[in-house]
Amino acid sequence: MTELQLPQIAQLPVMGEAMHQAYPTATLYVLATPIGNVADITLRALHVLTIVDAVACEDTRNTGHLLSRFGLNKPLLAAHQHNEREVADKLVARLLSGERIALVSDAGTPAVSDPGARIVDAVRAAGLRVVPLPGASAAVTALSASGLVNDQFYFVGFLPAKAKQRESALGLLRAVSATMVFYEAPHRILDCVGALAAAFEPGRNIVFARELTKLFEEIHRCPLSEAVAWVKADPHREKGEYVVLLEGASVGGDAADAEAERILNILLAECSVKQAANLAAQITGRKKNALYDRALEIKNAQEKNAQEKNAQEKNAQD
């Protein structure tokens, strides 16, 4: 299938609706771009990209390539996490002079686990207009295909890279009843899943959404107890960007179990299994033997994950 170039798109009747809408000057256009499939860009986004004076983007190479796919060539301004505050001042000055500027990230919606929030904040603080152009979002795309029935979701984004910080962050999520949404890089997916398996009940459903909208898209749902084995079953599964969805805690009695386990995770960071179970029983009023068994499961899972990680690091060194 040949690519549809912008001159052809402009001839579509529906494009006229986008072209004849109001696009004020001195405005920052927060513009969502495709997360993989270039055809997922919106008609309104395409039109705005033709009329803006410049595009502020996370990586000028990636955005330059995207624009070239549609026959566009615009001045590009690098706006990433290391220079966002400095660039924000420059963008505000240009907007005050009457320019239109588009803000994009490498993929999806800017300022959602991506640079952009500081720029939007600075533009609003200057009293200037910000217009969002909705489009692709990896989190919402994954949720729509997950089959996890829940009216609420809790967007977590990327977990901390360090194990201790990651465990602490997950411990605070034990009682969350909404579907939890995580982003993860391929080189950390095993660490992420191992940490989830240690922190949450094995019967919870987990959904892996890998390489969404791309050629090798893969969406898989399974109990958390099977998650590590699924990732390890195919070396290709440690490649590609991930959205990971985890079923929330059940409302009611299970929520109390979730709280007890959250407390166990916190205590195990400082105490032995026996001490953690004793203290958790005093705090929650739940049976000490059951808490001891679960604490032992958590501790064993943590130790197994640590051993596997050490083995991987040793193999990498060899």
Sequence and secondary structure as in RCSB ss.txt:
>XXXX:A:sequence
MTELQLPQIAQLPVMGEAMHQAYPTATLYVLATPIGNVADITLRALHVLTIVDAVACEDTRNTGHLLSRFGLNKP
LLAAHQHNEREVADKLVARLLSGERIALVSDAGTPAVSDPGARIVDAVRAAGLRVVPLPGASAAVTALSASGLVN
DQFYFVGFLPAKAKQRESALGLLRAVSATMVFYEAPHRILDCVGALAAAFEPGRNIVFARELTKLFEEIHRCPLS
EAVAWVKADPHREKGEYVVLLEGASVGGDAADAEAERILNILLAECSVKQAANLAAQITGRKKNALYDRALEIKN
AQEKNAQEKNAQEKNAQD
>XXXX:A:secstr
     HHHHTTSHHHHHHHTS   SSEEEEE B SS GGG  HHHHHHHHH SEEEES HHHHHHHHHHTT    
EEE  TTTHHHHHHHHHHHHHTT EEEE  SSBSTTSSSTTHHHHHHHHHTT EEEEE    HHHHHHHHH    
S EEEEEE  SSHHHHHHHHHTTTT  SEEEEEE GGGHHHHHHHHHHHS TTSEEEEEESTTSTT EEEEEEGG
GHHHHHHT GGGGSS EEEEE    SSHHHHHHHHHHHHHHHHTTS HHHHHHHHHHHH   HHHHHHHHHHHHH
HHHHHHHHHHHHHHHHH 
